């Protein structure tokens, strides 16, 4: 009788402790690799970590913790898979990354539906990585000349892996597929036609998913929103510029909040998703792709309709709902901090493969997000802190005026004599 | 941080007087009366503003306060088209369709499609989404034509969005007037004023370019916004009095024009 209880305790402790450990390692790595990638000489390139690795660790931890809250079973497996993928993000050997991706998908929770899709996605991602190595003849991605492996076949396999992972709703695998996709930018630039393929695929996915999200029921809505966000990640990769990487990173960062919204009492993060739509449109205009910006704006409008439809959950006053709104607020107010301190240096580290067509920068202390085009001209701006501050000032003024008017009105009424 | 606090300190006249605050309240009231007179409807009185309706009022008020209109002093943290549209429309959509069983996507797309296209056209004309950039008229003739056509399309799509009571505003919250008159609540009036002013910005840019030989910058700052505002209101009135088929034809013509100019501008940039 005692054994199941002990097992339950061990697995529940593991399921919380393992992602928390990953989170701490990620934060430490973000601090250590802030200026240049960590690649100790003794490891001969097998161990290599930069800010993209740190961001991946943080995302794996976030998705792992969110999965523990949302799902019921197999928590320890989720923790083990998260660590397995975390190791993959820390190594510089392409074959080892590919192997760890496949091991991770084999270890994934048995309850996961669409196992075949997840396997196909892992195989495509691993195949893309191996093809890069085979074509270029370099198995360490940091080696000189590894960029020669960025041929059509490998990029298509990585794109297919990302789409399948988002369709399989296997979140940790999706983070890993996005890691592999964004990692290619540290090898070298993509050919123009493959950027175009990524843009078309991402826009089509975002439009299709947002069209369905508009009429989806509350239980199915987070799944569709995740697909829209996957489309934005692909668009971010397809833009092949700093602004695109910021867009993809922010989409991945707010993913755990959308995953948490699978619980009916947890609200969807409306404001962070609207910031994401702004980033997508701004990045497209900064890249001088106005048609893409209009299509992304359309997708964002449909997404906003879907969010507006379910924006007043019945359990609004419940503590879980309030916690969700608090987290969404942190997601918005933390966006300039996230972009300024983590993604800005990350874009600088991936500079080898990025074009100058679009840059999204933030000043963490004034809360201003600004997009610039290739000529360094101002394209779009989102002054987060100014909007919040003005909103607070106006709300306080409105409250005060209403109170004063209310007092006058109540003073007009004839007083009931005290008896 | 100090920079932010200093900028917020300069925002007081904008928040209280112009272009937000008192001006926004007065102008939105006048716009509501004008639209009611033109469309031959009785303007319903706005109900008393309550604490519950404050969250719907704040976003449009912030957009109006940060509108780059002369003679207000410039503000370093300006908005762009996407943020302004989001702040104006999100509370409205949320109030209108929250909790509704079915959403008529096609109707909403017919309403908002031309508006999104016009926004894209304005962004392409100046290669920027910034509201303050709408005031600068580009040199190239194609870009110039695109900006003008997009601004006209923006204004042409407004009657559908402003005067359609059944589209999104299903349930009226407390403090709203009768359902028939769509601009009854203060939040809806401020939203309408915001949308009209965005369309007006590009026209203001054209007016300031053409009046350059006769007016100094200070005179233009004081004179042009009210003049162009009156012209914009008259244009809206004409559109509201148009026969429905003529209105559809006008919007369709502008859509085709904007698409053609957008494509030619993009191709010219690529080649």
Boltz contact constraints between the chains, C-beta under 6 A:
constraints:
  - contact:
      token1: [A, 214]
      token2: [B, 103]
      max_distance: 6.0
  - contact:
      token1: [A, 214]
      token2: [B, 105]
      max_distance: 6.0
  - contact:
      token1: [A, 274]
      token2: [B, 86]
      max_distance: 6.0
  - contact:
      token1: [A, 278]
      token2: [B, 82]
      max_distance: 6.0
  - contact:
      token1: [A, 281]
      token2: [B, 82]
      max_distance: 6.0
  - contact:
      token1: [A, 285]
      token2: [B, 123]
      max_distance: 6.0
  - contact:
      token1: [A, 285]
      token2: [B, 129]
      max_distance: 6.0
  - contact:
      token1: [A, 290]
      token2: [B, 120]
      max_distance: 6.0
  - contact:
      token1: [A, 290]
      token2: [B, 123]
      max_distance: 6.0
  - contact:
      token1: [A, 290]
      token2: [B, 124]
      max_distance: 6.0
  - contact:
      token1: [A, 293]
      token2: [B, 120]
      max_distance: 6.0
  - contact:
      token1: [A, 294]
      token2: [B, 120]
      max_distance: 6.0
  - contact:
      token1: [A, 297]
      token2: [B, 116]
      max_distance: 6.0
  - contact:
      token1: [A, 298]
      token2: [B, 116]
      max_distance: 6.0
  - contact:
      token1: [A, 305]
      token2: [B, 103]
      max_distance: 6.0
  - contact:
      token1: [A, 308]
      token2: [B, 93]
      max_distance: 6.0
  - contact:
      token1: [A, 308]
      token2: [B, 94]
      max_distance: 6.0
  - contact:
      token1: [A, 308]
      token2: [B, 97]
      max_distance: 6.0
  - contact:
      token1: [A, 309]
      token2: [B, 97]
      max_distance: 6.0
  - contact:
      token1: [A, 311]
      token2: [B, 94]
      max_distance: 6.0
  - contact:
      token1: [A, 311]
      token2: [B, 98]
      max_distance: 6.0
  - contact:
      token1: [A, 312]
      token2: [B, 98]
      max_distance: 6.0
  - contact:
      token1: [A, 312]
      token2: [B, 99]
      max_distance: 6.0
  - contact:
      token1: [A, 365]
      token2: [B, 1]
      max_distance: 6.0
  - contact:
      token1: [A, 366]
      token2: [B, 3]
      max_distance: 6.0
  - contact:
      token1: [A, 366]
      token2: [B, 4]
      max_distance: 6.0
  - contact:
      token1: [A, 379]
      token2: [B, 128]
      max_distance: 6.0
  - contact:
      token1: [A, 380]
      token2: [B, 80]
      max_distance: 6.0
  - contact:
      token1: [A, 380]
      token2: [B, 129]
      max_distance: 6.0
  - contact:
      token1: [A, 381]
      token2: [B, 80]
      max_distance: 6.0
  - contact:
      token1: [A, 382]
      token2: [B, 83]
      max_distance: 6.0
  - contact:
      token1: [A, 383]
      token2: [B, 77]
      max_distance: 6.0
  - contact:
      token1: [A, 386]
      token2: [B, 77]
      max_distance: 6.0
  - contact:
      token1: [A, 389]
      token2: [B, 8]
      max_distance: 6.0
  - contact:
      token1: [A, 390]
      token2: [B, 62]
      max_distance: 6.0
  - contact:
      token1: [A, 391]
      token2: [B, 58]
      max_distance: 6.0
  - contact:
      token1: [A, 394]
      token2: [B, 58]
      max_distance: 6.0
  - contact:
      token1: [A, 394]
      token2: [B, 61]
      max_distance: 6.0
  - contact:
      token1: [A, 395]
      token2: [B, 58]
      max_distance: 6.0
  - contact:
      token1: [A, 398]
      token2: [B, 54]
      max_distance: 6.0
  - contact:
      token1: [A, 402]
      token2: [B, 51]
      max_distance: 6.0
